[in-house]
Amino acid sequence: MTCGGLSSNVFSVNNTTFSSLTFTNTSTASFAQVGKTNIVDSLIFKGRGRIYDNNKINHVIFEQEGLVLGANNTIQYMKNNGNLSITKGPQIIDSLLLAPNKASSFAGVLTISKYLEASGMSCEAFTELTGDTTSFQLIFGPEATASINNVFLTGIRASGPITPLTVTGIDGEGNEGFSFNPPASSGAATYYWVGGAGDWNDKAHWSQTSGGTGDGCIPFINDEVVFDSNSGFTAGNNTVSTSGNVYCHNMSWMPGVGAAVFEESAQQKCLVYGSVILAPSVTMNATLELSGTEAVSATINGSTAGALQFYVKKTDAGQLKVMDDWTNSEGSIELVDGTVDLSERNISIAAINSTQTYPARHIDITNARIHVSNAWRFTGLYKYIESAGSVITSDYIFVTNGLNYPVVNLTYGGTYNAFNISSTSFGALTFTDPGTTSKASINGGNTIRRLEFKGAGSVAGGTNTIDSLILGASRNYTFNGTNAVNKYMRASSVSCTGLSELRGNPTGTLAFDPAAEVEISNVYLMNMAATGQTPSFTGADAGGNTGWTINSAAGSARYWVGGAGDWNNAAHWSITSGGVPGACIPTVYDDVIFDAASGFTSGNNTVTITNGNAYCHNMDWAAVTGAPTFTKDAAWNMEVWGENLKLSGDATFNVSPLILKGNSNTFISGFVKGNFDINIDKQGGSLTLDNDYSNTATDIYVINGIFNAMNKQITVGRIDNSALSNAMSLNISGSVINTNYWRYSGDSTSHTLDASNTKISTPVFIVNAMQYDTVNVSGTLSTHAQLSGAQINKLTFTDTDGASNIGINGAANQIGTLTFKGGGAIYGTANVIDTLIFFPGSSYTFKAATNTTINNAWYGSGTPCKLTEIKTDGGANAIITRSTGVTDFDYIRVKGITAVGIAPFKAEAHSIDLGGNNGWEIAPYDGVKPINGLGPDRAIPKADFPYTLHTDGFFGTPLAQYHWGDGSMLDSLVITDTGTYHVEVKFEDNCSALDDVHITYDLPLPVGLSNFDVKIINCTPILSWTTSQQLNYDAFEVQRNQDGLPFVTIAKVASSLQKNDYTYTDNSALGKSNYNYRLKLVTHKNSEPVFSKVKTAKMDCVVARIRLYPNPTSGIVYVTLPSDFNQVKINVYSASGHHVNAATKIKGKNSTVNLSHLAAGVYFIEVLNNGHGQKFKVIKN
């Protein structure tokens, strides 16, 4: 088989056997591949090829690059004409032939059973073998041989009978099992590049004389290479490229070489063991890896073009010394090992990096001027620097973790966290960008004589020692931990330009030397402590501060003017309505008013906060016109410190959040449109809603203080305390709250709540402790109701999905009434529920090993249409403790539930025992048994009237509806006389059931029945009774009913004055069923009927085979009858026992019953032959 194609998605070769398989595409970028578990006799890749896992291959040839990307391949013969990469092991290869003068890399375990060939040609590029230092092992089998010559080995660990192998080549590092002889070309020679453009590894470009013929060898580590005016470079014929790794000792680009380009392949290395001389006309796009132990130099000679990196990996006393100044916007130095000497130089490049942990590294920048446009990184252990007189400027990243720097200027002011400065000493460290959003920062443990932030910044770590700390005016700063200030601190803002901010994150301490000079004014201070002295200043105390004297300033009114604009632009503030602009920007002491004179018109009506935090005392939008929009960028705060926040429905606020600060009692009136959130952060203060509020895009966060919202209608996006443990109170008594998220959790020690007569409706309800009245949770997931230690009068889960996962996720809650409108669960333990109501037909889970207590009623039954499932989630049983009441269910499926307390729990005959239950009495399943309903007909003594009929036999929940014949709808009926009483029950799942009960007087009989009994003998009920006298009675009617149907007379036995003992044999009773019998005493007078007690006969006999199908059915039921049935009648009854109309067709053995017109539910089909027969339960979908 042959196959072309280039893309990976055209190849899928797996689990196949091939005699011959050739991939014909010759591209070096081909994705030709053999996948997994193939058997191939002959495999050829014309271009790049790949082999994956578990293949058995007899013969494979890679014409170009080969990759083995999977493991557990068995290959008899592999030949490579290009580079090879084996990335995984183990692999078993009998014979492996590597291409001469190419590079191969290995990982995992490689076993060579017969032969390994890796031989380079003399004067060509070395054949390179590189092994992964952590995983590669080369194992030679007992019969293996090898030919390895003119190679460069690195990380090849060989073992087997033929080791140690004597090879001709260069010992890189990390090799085992080899003895090296130096190659003939490893002596020192000078080679000159000739012939213009070409590949370094083409020896036709190397000559032993300048401008000579290409008769040299490809240079190696001891050879000097020279590019000069005789190298033949001309326009379009001037690029030196590398198809493999290249090596040399010294590299010299001489004057007159011309506009040459050195273009190193990104996949290859250029290793230089000596010095480098550059030329200004040459473009160097290369990483020169400076290796070995020799101290070498780099002479720049004004070279600026290209992306040139010096990768310094010098051992012992090896170092790189830069001999002259170097400017190259794409240049860089990477120090891995050894020394870099930049002393007395002006260096302006992209980056200087050295981040290794262990090799000893040394940088000398004495009296140097270093400018990096991208990064300075010098970290790790065993690093040393000589830096006296140096100045470093970084335009972006600066990372240090030790050593001493005299002067460092950091110019980056963007939003990326470009600085990681710790445990370092500075003479002067300056963040020069004045921006308000700068991420300028230092971490901890630094010692700094002078630290200046010209823009915003952060002292992110503690234990810094700072002689002088200078902060920019009207900028924001955060502090963490304790930091010492020994001599001087300045944090001052000019009046009318806004406040500077100093905030602890979460707390900060400035430890002042008692003699230090502290210059602070117009500063906003929060969560900051001062020690050593007590600085005094005028500013805003935002809370959490100690050790300061903070003086308040007098405030005044500020009126917005001029239409659209930014809050921090003084040109929009006036001291009078519609007055002259140019008033001071408001601070926490000033009231702000937006009114009809604010100048808002269509297209000129947006107030923004885009360049700094905004503050005010009171805020008033009540009289505003022009439909303004108030918008705040996420980076900035909007804080209101006063007593009044007056909103306008004409305004749209996109402010998330507006923060209420200070210890005043604040009142909000009105409402706004838009994404408007409120943070209540008022230690010692409160927020009170003056009116109902509705905006689903408003989130209210309680951080500190009191939230008052009594007797209100509130519709918001969320009410949330973020699980904080701060001192806070919620007073929401009498309110109706609709929100998408309610959380009032965290350590409740400092929390209070008044939710009396409050109704909360939310999809997510997360609380800890506290007392709630009515809570409706509409969520669906287990995380949507997280409760711990809460007391809730009425909790309802409103999701109607029978498989919902909503439930009580938490422990030790006390619930008055818990109602599920769909399925759900109780995930936590030690929950106490007074009344528990399940929705019929849904699924409920009690988490394993939990114990739930139900004090009063538990409504857990299903309906005749669908069973309710009650189970544990596995592992261990769930325990349910009943302290009072009777637990009696029907129509349930139950699994893994242990009943404790008032047990056993009962499950009636329509229930299914799924196993693992303890403390239950579960009746054997009998799906055709009628619902208990109102119970059997009965005789009631006259003295017991009025008499109450109960509906417990329907097992309905409080949500079921009861429709009595007299129009009443209670779950019970009080009767005052005999008669037949009818009820229809409509369950929540749209299932319904009907039942009648016949009530008679239980009066003394004129004829005394001293005995009445029924026995089953040979599958036949035999009735017997004894009388003590017969007076004025003509006969005894024998009456029978079945499955809740009305009693019918099946026989009449004449009364006799000569005998007292009577019997009757019921030969018409058939099948497995329960029959109820009673006697009606017949007189010739029209007196009220008199009945005996009811006796029940339980039949367990098999009748002739009758087959009904399908069951369940969508309409037609087919009935197959025994051959001897000749007088067949078919009746259909509802689940409550009432006869219903259904079309039947009786044809010999095959009959049909059409239920298509009937509602979905449970029905009983009665098949009679000669008046005798059997009933079958059928489910209509």
Secondary structure, 3 states (H helix, E strand, C coil): CEECCCCHHHCCCCCCEEEEEEECCCCCCCCEEECCCCEEEEEEECCCEEECCCCEEEEEEECCCEEECCCCEEEEEEEECCCEEECCCCEEEEEEECCCCCEEEECCEEEEEEEEEEECCCCCCCEEEEECCCCCEEEECCCCEEEEEEEEEECCEEECCCCCEEEEEEECCCCECEEEECCHHHCCCEEEECCCCEECCCHHHEECCCCCCCCCCCCCCCCEEEECCCCCCECCECEEECCCCEEECCEEECCCCCCCEEECCCCCCEEECCCEECCCCCEEEEEEEEEECCEEEEECCCCCCCCEEEEEEECCCCEEEECCCEEEEEEEEEEEEEEEECCCCEEEEEEEEECCCCCCEEEECCCCEEEEEEEEEECCCCEEEECCCCEEEECCEEEECCCEEEEEEECCCCCCCCEEECCCEEEEEEECCCCCCCCEEECCCCEEEEEEECCCEEECCCCCEEEEEEECCCCEEEEEEEEEEEEEEEEECCCCCCCEEEEEEEEEEEEECCCCEEEEECEEEEEEEEECCCCEEEEEECCCCECCEEECCCCCEEEECCCCEECCCHHHEECCCCCCCCCCCCCCCCEEECCCCCCCECCECEEEECCCCEEECCEECCCCCCCCEEEECCCCCEEECCCEEECCCCCEEEEEEEEECCCCEEEEECCCECCEEEEEEEEEEEEEECCCEEEEEEEEEEEEEEEECCCCEEEEEEEECCCCCCCEEEECCCCEEEECCEEECCCHHHEEEEEEEEEEEECCEEEECCEEEEEEECCCCHHHEEEECCEEEEEEECCCCCCCCCEEECCCCEEEEEEECCCEEECCCCEEEEEEECCCCCEEEECCCCEEEECCCEECCCECCECEEEEECCCCCEEEEECCCCCEECCEEEECEEEEECCCEEECCCCEECCCCECEEECCCCCCCCCCECCCCEEECHHHCCEEEECCECCCCCCCEEEECCCCCCCEEEECCCEEEEEEEECCCCCEEEEEEEEEECCCCCCCEEEEEEEEECCEEEEEEEECCCCCCCEEEEEEEECCCCCEEEEEEECCCCCCEEEEECCCCCCCCEEEEEEEEECCCCCCCEECCCEEEECCCCCCCCEEECCCECCEEEEECCCCCCCEEEEEEECCCCEECCEEEEECCEEEEECCCCCCEEEEEEEEECCEEEEEEEEEC
